[in-house]
Amino acid sequence: MRSLAVASPLPPAAAVRRRPRASASGREVISQCWKCEINQDQPLGNSLRIGHSQGSLQRHGSRNLLAAAAAISIEQAEVSTYLPKGDMWSVHKFGGTCMGTPQRIQNVADIVLGDSSERKLIIVSAMSKVTDMMFNLVHKAQSRDNSYVTALDEVFNKHMAAAKDLLDGEDLARFLAQLHSDISNLRAMLRAIFIAGHATESFSDFVVGHGELWSAQMLSYAIKKSGVPCSWMDTREVLVVKPSGSNQVDPDYLESEKRLQKWFSRQPAEIIIATGFIASTAENIPTTLKRDGSDFSASIIGSLVRARQVTIWTDVDGVFSADPRKVSEAVILSTLSYQEAWEMSYFGANVLHPRTIIPVMKDNIPIVIRNMFNLSAPGTTICKQPANENADLDACVKSFATIDKLALVNVEGTGMAGVPGTASAIFSAAKDVGANVIMISQASSEHSVCFAVPEKEVAAVSTALHVRFREALAAGRLSKVEVIRGCSILAAVGLRMASTPGVSAILFDALAKANINVRAIAQGCSEYNITVVLKQEDCVRALRAVHSRFFLSKTTLAVGIIGPGLIGGTLLDQLKDQAAVLKENMNIDLRVIGISGSRTMHLSDIGVDLNQWKELLRKEAEPADLDSFVRHLSENHVFPNKVLVDCTADTYVASHYYDWLKKGIHVITPNKKANSGPLDRYLKLRTLQRASYTHYFYEATVGAGLPIISTLRGLLETGDKILRIEGIFSGTLSYIFNNFEGTRTFSNVIILARESGLRLELSDIPVKSLVPEALRSCSSADEFMQKLPSFDQDWDRQRDEAEAAGEVLRYVGVVDVANRKGRVELQRYKRDHPFAQLSGSDNIIAFTTSRYKEQPLIVRGPGAGAEVTAGGVFCDILRLASYLGAPS
């Protein structure tokens, strides 16, 4: 056997527009005598080697040999323009929103022309809303609704108007001629569907796919207007898919690659505009890639040409760390791994359909999500996990996603433990009714299995399980099949969670601090996601709480201020002056969403403008109602953390603290009434505080802004033993005795006694009154003031005696912890004693403890005034923010 070399008649760059037909005689000679072999691994233009026999040549002669050579040359021309693959290709996909108007189509053309890639493959969707319009045509026709005719005219007019705005000359004429032809064919097909009252899936797919055909043609002509060669591809000629069940299809990559090579050999171009969404079966029957199919098209074609990257153009800046409609602090992620994007898609995040990722993932082709309407935004790159990415706690969780309107099904019973096939029977029953099981959680003891399904499917699932396990339920092997409605799933997604300790702890800590109860948990051993089931009403609050914790977004605290008087008003002014600094330096975002006085209140969903809170309270207020005020705060799902600040001295307001804490609302107050009132109420508050993640702070109830309560707690919590507390707790009393006048207050004593562990009522504190007994029965202030000078000599005597002894008089409160007593009385102190050295309205408190026995621990400072008291309340607010995750 010898071989004959026949060179390819066309150079590599030649464009063969139409396939020439070979002569019949030439083909016959080939079939009879020639055995051909094309070496496709060789570069374009390599010779074609033809094996032949000597006898065959002699039999057919030279004339037939020339005919055979010509036929072979023609066949070679079909494959002479070999489809290049690799980084020279960039693939872009533009969705319906991007192709929505003639101007947007022109903008798409500009983006394509601006891409410097050597070769470009552009996948387009139908114009915005057109796919829905086409589905509606089929629905109307098979419902025998005559209005399908008018609806088809609307489709025609929409595209004709767009073409006239976008194109002109011969391009416009060609497009409109094709559009008229297509509409005519569609009218005939829809008429047939109308008569039959039924449309097969292939008929429906054929009709619906026209939107992509028209948008691809318009974009192709728009690019050609710029003088750049461009071809458009009907991907039904290239993409071959096969059904895979559940209304999905799988691509046939091998056959699609062959057809793409064949198409390219006929129409090679550096820019190809291809239709998204549509494809064909192996039998060349039109079909679609189903919903979100255009993204899938781009991914498949990107894989076929081994593209450098696939860019999905949309109307958002990239992939968010959470739904920005629910979490205003959501951020754009710069990178995602394929697995992370897959998980996020599964849990409802608006990223990509999970199947879109499969074709590019096998070839490590990046997908970039970009905003066509904000070209300055770099977007999000979905790729193989970057090797240099940080693995700290804050970076390991990439995103949070939620699914609402779910129900939890719980199958429980001791007879399940160790019985093979129980789980299989449960999920087989769910499968039989077509339920979509979204999440599964099983106790390790196998005592119970619970799973989440869409709420609309749970009734059928419950019925199926009761039927399947009728005997087991009757015999008691299963105790119950329980349905819990009104649930949501919250999923934390991140590839590096698997190698980072403490992620689950932080997640559940954030949920606990937001007072969120978790009903079920699921986590695979891959740890790509942690999934929790919770009440749907808690879902947004939970999402904001965990997102805020992991993404170091501003720790947002919704604040309700009750009592905008002297202290409350000063606090509001302090919040106004410091808000920007806290947001910038500490990531703390304090939002006052309600202010209530005794008569009026002003409410806001997102935050009161503190620059004009007084005017708003005066002009845009509503009648004050404490229940409505609290409800406004507790039912606000925008902010995960809420706090009520009671700046009144009102017993009625203080009586609600317990209920507010039970609702998950933190409480901060300078109001002494709750802690100095009935002992049982105080003990209930402290017990609830210790048992929950809801905080109750009241530093300013004693000593205004001085750190007295926190100092006492610090001593106790570190194991010190309190022996005695004494001090001048009132700035007013301090001022009076520094200037030798008199009044009384002793609620501070009972508060400190209780904080030290003494269970005392206010009536248990003996008080030596500064008011002479003869004046206590005065019926009016005038009478009191008129009789008071007659007692001056007694006060002068006590002062003179003290001075003679080198001492001063001070009215002090004493908590004698060792003897479990408390008292308030007038005492004398040497002039070198710390209590004797006070000036103005200072407070002073001395802690005598096991550690500070020889020299008591002294806390001294201003103990009266709106500024320092409001400052103490402000400190408690910041302490709360720190407890909730703000940097300290």
Residue pairs with C-beta under 8 A, 6 or more apart in sequence:
1 51
1 52
1 53
2 51
2 52
2 54
3 49
3 50
3 51
3 52
4 49
4 50
4 52
5 47
5 48
5 49
5 50
6 47
6 48
6 50
6 69
6 72
6 73
6 76
7 45
7 47
7 48
8 44
8 45
8 46
8 47
8 48
8 73
8 76
8 77
8 80
9 73
9 76
9 77
9 80
10 16
10 76
10 77
10 80
10 81
11 45
12 43
12 44
12 45
12 80
12 81
12 82
13 81
14 77
14 80
14 81
15 81
15 267
15 268
15 269
16 77
16 78
16 80
16 81
16 265
16 266
17 266
17 267
18 266
19 77
19 78
19 266
20 74
20 77
21 74
22 70
22 71
22 74
22 75
23 67
23 70
23 71
25 64
25 67
26 67
26 68
26 70
26 71
27 71
29 60
29 64
29 65
29 67
29 68
29 71
30 36
30 68
30 71
30 72
32 56
32 60
33 52
33 53
33 56
33 57
33 59
33 60
33 64
33 68
34 50
34 51
34 52
34 56
34 68
34 72
35 50
35 51
35 52
36 48
36 50
36 72
36 75
37 49
37 50
37 51
38 48
38 76
38 79
39 46
39 49
40 79
43 82
44 80
44 81
44 82
45 80
48 72
48 76
50 72
57 65
78 262
78 265
78 266
79 261
79 265
80 265
81 264
81 265
81 268
82 261
82 265
83 260
83 261
83 264
83 265
83 305
84 119
84 305
85 304
85 305
85 306
86 305
86 306
86 308
87 306
87 307
87 308
88 117
88 118
88 119
88 308
89 117
89 118
89 119
89 120
89 121
89 302
89 305
89 306
89 307
89 308
90 115
90 117
90 119
90 120
90 121
90 307
90 308
90 309
90 311
91 120
91 121
91 122
91 123
91 298
91 301
91 302
91 305
91 307
91 309
91 310
91 311
92 111
92 112
92 115
92 120
92 121
92 122
92 123
92 298
92 310
92 311
92 313
93 122
93 123
93 124
93 125
93 276
93 294
93 295
93 297
93 298
93 310
93 311
93 312
93 313
94 108
94 122
94 123
94 124
94 125
94 219
94 313
94 372
95 125
95 294
95 295
95 312
95 313
95 314
96 125
96 126
96 127
96 128
96 129
96 130
96 131
97 104
97 128
97 314
97 315
97 372
98 104
98 107
98 108
98 125
98 313
98 314
98 315
98 372
99 105
99 108
99 124
99 125
99 126
99 127
99 128
99 215
99 219
100 127
100 128
100 129
101 127
101 128
101 162
102 162
102 163
102 165
102 166
103 165
104 372
105 162
105 166
105 215
105 218
105 219
105 222
106 166
106 222
107 372
108 122
108 124
108 219
108 222
108 313
108 372
109 219
109 222
109 223
109 225
109 226
111 313
111 372
111 375
112 120
112 122
112 219
112 223
112 271
113 223
113 226
113 228
117 308
118 270
119 270
119 271
120 270
120 271
120 272
121 272
121 274
121 301
121 302
121 305
121 307
122 219
122 271
122 272
122 273
122 274
123 274
123 275
123 276
123 294
123 297
123 298
123 301
124 212
124 215
124 216
124 219
124 273
124 274
124 275
124 276
124 294
125 131
125 211
125 212
125 215
125 276
125 277
125 294
126 134
126 211
126 212
126 214
126 215
126 277
127 158
127 159
127 162
127 211
127 214
127 215
130 155
130 158
130 211
130 214
130 215
131 208
131 211
131 277
133 151
133 154
133 155
133 158
133 211
134 155
134 207
134 208
134 209
134 210
134 211
135 204
135 208
136 151
137 148
137 151
137 152
137 155
137 186
137 190
137 207
138 190
138 193
138 199
138 203
138 204
138 207
138 208
139 145
140 147
140 148
140 151
141 148
141 190
141 191
141 193
141 194
141 199
142 193
142 194
142 196
142 197
142 198
142 199
143 197
144 194
144 197
146 194
148 190
148 194
149 187
152 183
152 186
152 187
152 190
155 183
156 179
156 183
159 179
159 214
159 218
160 176
160 179
162 218
163 172
163 175
163 176
163 179
163 218
164 172
166 218
166 221
166 222
167 175
167 218
167 221
167 222
167 225
171 221
171 224
171 225
172 221
174 221
175 217
175 218
175 221
178 217
179 214
182 210
182 213
182 214
186 207
186 210
189 203
189 206
189 207
190 207
193 199
193 203
199 207
201 287
202 285
202 286
202 287
205 278
205 286
205 287
205 288
206 286
208 288
209 236
209 275
209 277
209 278
209 286
209 288
212 275
212 276
212 277
212 278
212 294
213 234
213 275
213 278
215 275
216 232
216 233
216 234
216 273
216 274
216 275
217 232
217 273
219 232
219 273
220 230
220 231
220 232
220 273
223 230
223 271
223 273
224 230
228 271
229 269
229 270
229 271
230 269
230 271
230 272
230 273
231 267
231 268
231 269
231 271
231 272
231 273
232 272
232 273
232 274
232 275
233 263
233 267
233 272
233 273
233 274
233 275
234 275
234 278
235 274
235 275
235 276
235 278
235 279
235 297
235 301
236 275
236 278
236 279
236 280
236 286
237 259
237 263
237 280
238 256
238 259
238 260
238 263
238 274
238 301
239 251
239 256
239 259
239 278
239 279
239 280
239 289
239 297
239 300
239 301
240 251
240 252
240 255
240 256
240 259
240 279
240 280
240 281
240 282
241 249
241 250
241 251
241 252
241 279
241 280
241 281
241 287
241 289
242 249
242 250
242 252
242 281
242 282
243 249
243 250
244 250
247 290
248 290
248 355
249 279
249 287
249 289
249 290
251 279
251 300
251 359
252 282
253 300
253 303
253 304
253 359
255 282
256 300
256 304
257 304
260 301
260 304
260 305
274 297
274 301
275 297
276 289
276 293
276 294
276 295
276 297
276 298
277 288
277 289
277 293
277 294
277 297
278 286
278 287
278 288
278 289
278 293
278 297
279 286
279 287
279 288
279 289
279 297
280 286
280 287
281 287
289 296
289 297
291 353
292 352
292 353
292 356
295 312
295 352
295 353
295 356
296 353
296 355
296 356
296 359
298 310
298 312
298 356
299 310
299 356
299 357
299 358
299 359
299 360
299 367
300 359
301 307
302 309
302 310
302 359
302 360
302 365
303 359
303 360
303 362
303 363
303 365
306 363
306 365
307 365
308 365
309 365
309 366
309 367
309 368
310 360
310 365
310 366
310 367
310 368
311 367
311 368
311 370
311 379
312 352
312 367
312 368
312 369
312 370
313 370
313 371
313 372
314 369
314 370
314 371
314 372
315 371
315 372
315 373
316 350
316 369
316 371
317 332
317 371
317 374
317 377
317 379
318 332
318 333
318 334
318 369
318 370
318 371
318 377
318 378
318 379
318 380
319 332
319 333
319 336
319 341
319 344
319 349
319 351
319 369
319 380
319 382
319 399
320 330
320 331
320 332
320 333
320 349
320 399
321 327
321 330
321 331
321 332
321 333
321 398
321 399
321 400
321 547
321 551
322 330
322 399
322 400
322 401
322 543
322 547
323 330
323 349
323 350
323 401
323 402
323 543
324 330
326 402
326 540
326 543
326 544
327 400
327 543
327 544
327 547
327 553
328 638
329 547
329 548
329 551
329 553
329 554
329 556
330 547
331 551
331 553
332 377
332 379
332 380
333 380
333 398
333 399
334 378
334 380
334 381
335 380
335 381
335 382
335 383
335 386
335 389
336 344
336 351
336 380
336 381
336 382
336 383
336 398
336 399
337 382
337 383
337 384
337 385
337 386
337 495
338 357
338 360
338 361
338 382
338 383
338 384
339 385
339 495
339 528
340 398
340 399
340 493
340 494
340 495
340 528
341 351
341 352
341 357
341 367
341 382
342 354
342 357
343 491
343 493
343 528
343 529
344 351
344 398
344 399
344 401
344 493
345 351
345 352
345 353
345 354
345 357
346 354
347 401
347 402
347 403
347 489
347 491
347 493
347 529
347 531
348 401
348 402
348 403
349 399
349 401
349 493
351 369
351 382
352 367
352 369
352 382
356 367
357 367
357 382
360 366
360 367
364 383
364 384
366 381
366 382
366 383
367 381
367 382
367 383
368 379
368 380
368 381
368 382
369 379
369 380
369 382
370 377
370 378
370 379
371 377
371 379
385 495
385 496
389 395
389 496
391 496
391 499
391 500
392 500
393 500
393 502
393 503
393 506
393 550
394 550
394 551
394 552
395 496
396 494
396 496
396 497
396 499
396 500
396 503
397 492
397 493
397 494
397 497
397 503
397 507
397 550
398 493
398 494
398 495
399 492
399 493
399 494
400 490
400 491
400 492
400 493
400 543
400 546
400 547
400 550
401 490
401 491
401 493
402 488
402 489
402 490
402 491
402 539
402 543
403 438
403 488
403 489
403 491
404 488
404 536
404 539
405 454
405 455
405 456
405 488
405 536
406 438
406 452
406 453
406 454
406 455
406 487
406 488
406 489
406 533
406 536
407 452
407 453
407 454
407 455
407 458
407 483
407 484
407 485
407 486
407 487
408 450
408 451
408 452
408 483
408 484
408 487
408 519
408 520
408 533
409 450
409 451
409 452
409 453
409 458
409 461
409 462
409 465
409 481
409 482
409 483
409 484
410 448
410 449
410 450
410 480
410 481
410 482
410 483
410 484
411 426
411 448
411 449
411 450
411 465
411 469
411 478
411 480
411 481
411 482
412 447
412 448
412 449
412 478
412 479
412 480
412 482
413 447
413 448
413 472
413 476
413 477
413 478
413 479
413 480
414 447
414 477
414 479
415 472
415 475
415 476
415 477
415 478
416 422
416 446
416 447
416 448
416 449
416 477
416 478
417 445
417 446
417 447
418 446
419 446
422 446
422 449
423 442
423 449
425 468
425 469
426 449
426 451
426 465
426 468
427 437
427 440
427 451
428 468
429 461
429 464
429 465
429 467
429 468
430 437
430 451
430 453
430 461
430 464
430 465
432 464
433 457
433 460
433 461
433 463
433 464
434 457
434 460
435 453
435 454
435 457
435 458
435 460
435 461
436 453
436 454
436 457
437 451
437 452
437 453
438 451
438 452
438 453
438 454
438 489
439 451
439 452
439 489
439 520
439 522
439 531
439 533
440 449
440 450
440 451
440 522
441 449
441 450
441 451
441 520
441 521
441 522
441 533
442 448
442 449
442 450
443 449
450 520
452 487
452 489
452 520
452 533
453 461
455 485
455 486
455 487
458 483
458 485
462 481
462 483
465 481
466 473
466 481
469 478
469 481
472 478
473 480
473 481
484 519
486 535
486 536
486 537
487 519
487 533
487 534
487 535
487 536
488 533
488 534
488 535
488 536
488 538
488 539
489 531
489 532
489 533
490 531
490 532
490 534
490 539
490 542
490 543
490 546
491 529
491 530
491 531
491 532
492 503
492 507
492 529
492 530
492 531
492 546
492 550
493 528
493 529
494 503
494 528
494 529
495 528
497 503
497 527
497 528
497 529
497 530
498 526
498 527
498 528
503 527
503 530
504 523
504 530
506 549
506 550
507 530
507 532
507 546
507 549
507 550
508 518
509 549
510 545
510 546
510 548
510 549
510 550
510 885
511 518
511 532
511 534
511 542
511 545
511 546
512 693
513 545
513 641
513 693
513 883
513 884
513 885
514 541
514 542
514 544
514 545
514 640
514 641
514 664
514 693
515 664
515 692
515 693
515 694
516 534
516 538
516 541
516 542
516 545
517 534
517 535
517 538
518 532
518 533
518 534
519 532
519 533
519 534
519 535
520 532
520 533
521 530
521 531
521 532
521 533
522 530
522 531
522 532
523 529
523 530
523 531
532 542
534 542
537 637
540 637
540 638
541 637
541 639
541 640
542 640
544 556
544 638
544 639
544 640
545 640
545 641
547 553
548 554
548 555
548 556
548 640
548 885
549 885
552 587
552 887
553 587
554 583
554 587
554 588
554 589
555 587
555 588
555 589
555 641
555 881
555 884
555 885
555 886
556 589
556 591
556 639
556 640
556 641
557 588
557 589
557 590
557 591
557 639
557 641
557 642
557 643
557 877
557 880
557 881
557 884
558 591
558 593
558 633
558 636
558 638
558 639
558 641
558 642
558 643
559 575
559 590
559 591
559 592
559 593
559 642
559 643
559 645
559 877
560 592
560 593
560 594
560 595
560 596
560 629
560 630
560 632
560 633
560 642
560 643
560 644
560 645
561 568
561 571
561 572
561 592
561 594
561 595
561 596
561 645
561 647
562 568
562 596
562 626
562 629
562 644
562 645
562 646
562 647
562 648
562 653
563 596
563 597
563 646
563 647
563 648
563 650
563 653
564 572
564 595
564 596
564 597
564 613
564 617
564 647
565 597
565 647
565 648
566 866
567 647
567 670
567 866
567 869
567 870
567 873
568 595
568 645
568 647
568 648
568 870
569 614
569 866
570 866
570 867
570 869
570 870
571 645
571 647
571 870
571 873
571 874
572 592
572 595
572 610
572 613
573 610
574 870
574 871
574 874
575 590
575 592
575 610
575 874
576 610
576 611
576 613
578 874
579 590
579 610
582 588
582 589
582 590
582 878
583 589
586 881
586 886
586 887
587 886
587 887
588 878
588 881
588 886
590 877
590 881
591 606
591 607
591 639
592 604
592 607
592 608
592 610
592 613
593 603
593 604
593 605
593 606
593 607
593 608
593 632
593 633
593 636
593 639
594 601
594 602
594 603
594 604
594 608
594 629
594 632
594 633
595 601
595 602
595 608
595 613
595 616
595 617
596 602
596 624
596 626
596 629
597 617
597 624
598 624
599 623
599 624
600 617
600 618
600 621
600 622
600 623
600 624
601 617
601 621
601 622
601 623
601 624
601 625
601 628
601 629
602 608
602 613
602 616
602 617
602 620
602 621
602 622
603 622
603 629
603 632
605 636
605 638
606 638
608 616
609 616
626 653
626 656
630 644
630 656
630 660
630 663
630 665
633 642
633 644
633 665
634 642
634 663
634 664
634 665
636 642
641 666
641 884
642 664
642 665
642 666
643 665
643 666
643 667
643 668
643 877
643 880
644 660
644 665
644 666
644 667
644 668
645 667
645 668
645 669
645 873
645 877
646 653
646 654
646 657
646 667
646 668
646 669
646 670
646 671
647 669
647 670
647 671
647 870
647 873
648 671
649 671
649 672
649 673
650 671
650 673
651 673
651 677
653 671
654 669
654 671
654 673
654 674
654 677
655 674
655 681
657 667
657 669
657 674
657 685
657 696
658 681
658 684
658 685
658 688
660 667
661 667
661 685
661 688
661 689
661 692
661 694
661 696
662 688
662 694
664 694
665 694
666 694
666 695
666 696
666 697
666 880
667 695
667 696
667 697
668 696
668 697
668 698
668 873
668 876
668 877
668 880
669 697
669 698
669 700
669 701
669 873
670 698
670 700
670 701
670 704
670 869
670 872
670 873
671 698
671 701
672 701
672 702
672 747
672 748
672 751
674 681
674 682
674 685
674 698
675 682
675 685
675 698
675 701
675 750
675 751
675 754
676 701
676 747
676 748
676 750
676 751
676 762
677 762
678 761
679 754
679 759
679 760
679 761
682 754
683 759
685 696
686 696
688 694
688 696
689 695
689 696
695 880
695 883
697 876
697 879
697 880
698 709
698 876
699 705
699 707
699 708
699 709
699 710
699 872
699 873
699 875
699 876
700 869
700 872
700 873
700 876
701 709
701 748
701 751
702 708
702 709
702 729
702 748
702 751
702 752
703 729
703 748
703 843
703 845
703 859
703 861
703 863
703 872
704 731
704 843
704 862
704 863
704 864
704 865
704 868
704 869
704 872
705 861
705 862
705 868
705 869
705 870
705 871
705 872
705 875
706 843
706 845
706 859
706 860
706 861
706 862
706 863
706 868
706 872
707 859
708 752
708 843
708 845
708 859
709 751
709 755
711 847
711 857
711 859
712 722
712 725
712 752
712 755
712 756
712 847
713 755
715 722
715 847
715 849
715 851
715 857
716 722
716 756
716 757
720 849
720 850
720 851
720 852
721 849
721 850
722 756
722 757
722 815
722 817
722 847
722 848
722 849
723 817
723 818
723 848
723 849
723 850
723 853
724 814
724 815
724 816
724 817
724 818
724 847
724 848
725 752
725 753
725 756
725 814
725 815
725 817
725 845
725 846
725 847
725 848
726 812
726 813
726 814
726 815
726 845
726 846
726 848
727 812
727 813
727 835
727 843
727 844
727 845
727 846
728 734
728 737
728 810
728 811
728 812
728 813
728 835
728 838
728 842
728 843
728 844
728 845
728 863
729 745
729 746
729 748
729 749
729 752
729 813
729 843
729 845
729 863
730 745
730 748
730 843
730 863
730 864
731 841
731 842
731 843
731 862
731 863
731 864
731 865
732 743
732 745
732 841
732 864
733 743
733 744
733 745
733 811
734 838
734 840
734 841
734 842
734 843
734 844
734 863
734 864
735 840
735 841
735 864
736 742
736 743
736 811
737 808
737 809
737 810
737 811
738 838
738 839
738 840
740 795
740 799
740 809
742 770
742 771
742 795
742 811
743 770
744 767
744 769
744 770
744 771
744 811
744 824
746 765
746 767
746 813
746 824
747 762
748 813
749 765
749 813
749 814
749 815
749 822
749 823
749 824
750 760
750 761
750 762
750 765
750 822
752 813
752 815
752 845
753 760
753 765
753 815
753 817
753 822
754 760
756 815
756 817
757 817
758 815
758 817
758 820
758 822
760 822
764 822
765 822
765 823
765 824
766 823
766 824
766 825
767 823
767 824
767 825
768 823
768 824
768 825
768 826
769 776
770 811
770 826
772 791
772 794
774 787
774 791
775 784
775 787
775 788
775 791
778 784
778 787
798 809
798 826
799 809
802 808
802 809
802 828
805 828
806 830
806 831
807 828
807 829
807 830
807 831
807 836
808 828
808 829
808 831
808 835
808 836
809 826
809 827
809 828
810 826
810 827
810 828
810 829
810 835
810 836
810 838
811 824
811 825
811 826
811 827
812 824
812 825
812 826
812 827
812 835
813 822
813 823
813 824
814 822
814 823
814 824
814 825
815 821
815 822
816 822
816 823
829 835
829 836
830 836
831 837
834 844
834 846
834 858
834 860
835 844
835 846
838 844
838 860
840 862
841 862
841 863
841 864
841 865
842 860
842 861
842 862
842 863
843 859
843 860
843 861
843 862
843 863
843 864
844 858
844 859
844 860
845 858
845 859
845 860
846 856
846 857
846 858
847 856
847 857
847 858
847 859
848 856
849 856
849 857
861 868
862 868
878 886
882 888
